[in-house]
Amino acid sequence: MELKQKGQSANVGSFKQLLVTMKWTTAADFDLAVCYQRKGGQYGLCYFGDLGNLNDFPYIQLSGDEGQGDSGGDNEEQLRITKLDDMEALWILCWDYGQVQKGAPARFADSDVSLTVMDDSGNSHGVTLDAGAFGNTAVLATIENGAVGPKLTNTSKAGTLKGLTNLQQLLDIINN
């Protein structure tokens, strides 16, 4: 199922593992990341500086960092999620690393960033960025852990970060 427009959602259902894949060929140093909120309110972040852990909390792990130095080609980063029991919500993010360092706008409008969320049964959901060219950080999708199971929503929200040292600045983008 394709979630092409902001606000479209789909139930993810039960799973043993979710695989989130971000691909791009654009000559830009895009990074896949996930911000999470635990039940109880604490926030955390998995990104190229903290890849996470599949066997212990947060039960999320990022594959690594591709496209460094604005290299084009078949770039792909993956994020695996094995457990959502302790999570309230996850926000799947993409940022343009060089532009975040400068606090400058990203190159999303000229990019071919694509996101796919697949469960271990092979059910797949594509998410298309529907946020325009503003900002250097995009909240591509949200996974909310509700009473009837996880729900994936095309969030398509962009904002501007200046450096990656302030989690509150990232949360401001997510919550506004």
C-alpha positions in Angstrom: 0.0 0.0 0.0 1.3 3.4 -0.9 0.9 6.3 1.5 1.4 9.1 -1.0 -0.2 12.0 0.8 0.3 13.6 4.2 -2.1 12.1 6.7 -2.7 8.8 5.0 -2.3 5.9 7.3 -2.4 2.1 7.5 -2.4 -0.5 10.3 0.8 -2.3 10.5 -0.5 -5.3 12.4 1.5 -7.8 14.5 5.1 -8.5 13.5 8.3 -10.0 14.7 10.3 -7.4 12.8 9.7 -4.3 10.8 12.2 -3.3 8.2 12.3 0.4 7.2 14.3 1.1 4.1 15.2 4.5 2.8 16.7 4.7 -0.7 18.0 7.6 -2.9 20.3 8.2 -5.8 20.5 12.0 -5.5 24.0 13.4 -4.7 23.1 14.3 -1.1 24.2 13.0 2.3 20.7 12.0 3.5 20.5 10.1 6.8 17.7 7.8 8.1 17.0 8.2 11.8 14.2 7.5 14.3 13.1 9.4 17.3 11.1 7.5 19.8 9.0 8.2 22.8 8.8 5.5 25.5 5.6 4.9 27.4 6.2 7.2 30.4 7.4 10.1 28.2 11.2 9.7 27.8 12.6 10.4 24.3 15.5 8.9 22.5 17.1 8.9 19.0 18.8 6.2 16.8 20.9 7.7 14.1 24.4 7.3 12.6 26.0 8.3 16.0 24.0 5.8 18.0 22.8 2.9 15.8 20.7 1.3 18.6 20.3 -2.3 19.7 18.0 -5.1 18.5 18.5 -7.3 21.5 17.9 -4.7 24.3 16.0 -1.4 24.5 15.2 0.4 22.2 14.9 -2.8 20.1 15.7 -0.7 17.1 18.9 -0.7 15.0 20.1 1.3 12.1 22.3 -0.3 9.4 24.8 2.5 9.1 25.6 5.6 7.1 25.5 5.8 3.3 25.9 8.6 0.8 28.5 10.4 2.8 30.0 13.5 1.3 27.0 14.0 -1.0 27.8 10.9 -3.1 25.1 9.9 -5.6 24.3 6.3 -6.6 22.3 3.5 -5.1 22.3 4.7 -1.5 20.2 2.7 1.0 19.9 2.8 4.8 17.8 0.4 6.8 16.2 0.4 10.2 15.0 -2.7 11.9 12.4 -2.7 14.7 11.9 -5.9 16.7 9.7 -4.7 19.6 7.3 -1.9 20.2 5.9 -3.0 23.6 7.6 -0.1 25.6 7.0 2.6 22.9 4.3 5.2 22.6 5.4 6.4 19.2 8.3 6.4 16.6 9.0 9.2 14.2 11.0 8.1 11.1 13.2 10.9 10.0 15.4 11.9 7.1 17.8 14.8 7.3 20.3 16.3 4.8 23.5 16.0 6.9 25.5 18.8 5.3 22.6 21.2 5.3 21.8 20.4 9.0 25.4 21.3 9.9 25.0 24.7 8.2 21.4 25.2 9.2 20.5 25.6 5.5 17.6 24.3 3.5 17.8 20.7 2.2 17.5 19.4 -1.3 14.4 17.3 -0.8 12.5 18.9 -3.7 15.2 17.8 -6.1 15.7 14.3 -4.5 14.3 10.9 -5.0 14.1 9.8 -1.4 11.8 6.8 -1.0 10.7 5.0 2.2 9.3 1.5 2.5 8.1 -0.2 5.7 7.8 -4.0 5.5 6.8 -6.5 8.1 8.2 -10.0 8.4 5.2 -11.4 6.5 6.1 -9.4 3.4 3.4 -6.7 3.8 4.8 -3.5 2.5 3.9 0.2 2.8 5.6 2.9 0.7 5.7 6.4 2.1 6.2 9.4 -0.2 7.5 12.7 1.1 4.8 15.3 0.7 6.4 18.3 2.5 7.8 20.5 -0.2 11.3 21.9 -0.2 11.4 23.7 3.2 13.7 22.6 6.0 16.6 20.3 6.2 14.9 17.6 8.3 11.8 15.7 7.3 9.5 13.6 9.5 8.6 11.1 6.9 6.3 8.8 8.9 5.0 8.1 12.4 4.3 4.7 13.9 1.9 5.0 16.8 1.6 2.0 19.2 -2.2 2.1 19.9 -4.6 -0.3 21.6 -5.5 -2.0 18.2 -1.8 -2.3 17.2 0.7 -0.2 15.4 -0.4 2.4 12.9 1.8 3.9 10.2 1.0 7.5 9.0 2.6 9.6 6.3 3.6 12.6 8.4 5.5 14.6 5.7 6.6 17.4 8.0 9.8 19.4 7.5 11.8 21.7 9.7 15.2 23.2 10.1 17.9 22.0 12.4 21.3 23.7 13.1 23.5 20.8 14.1 22.5 17.6 15.7 23.3 18.3 19.4 19.8 19.4 20.6 17.1 16.7 20.8 14.6 19.4 21.9 15.0 21.2 18.6 14.2 17.9 16.8 11.1 17.4 19.1 9.9 20.9 18.2 9.8 19.9 14.5 8.0 16.7 15.4 5.4 18.3 17.6 4.7 21.4 15.5 
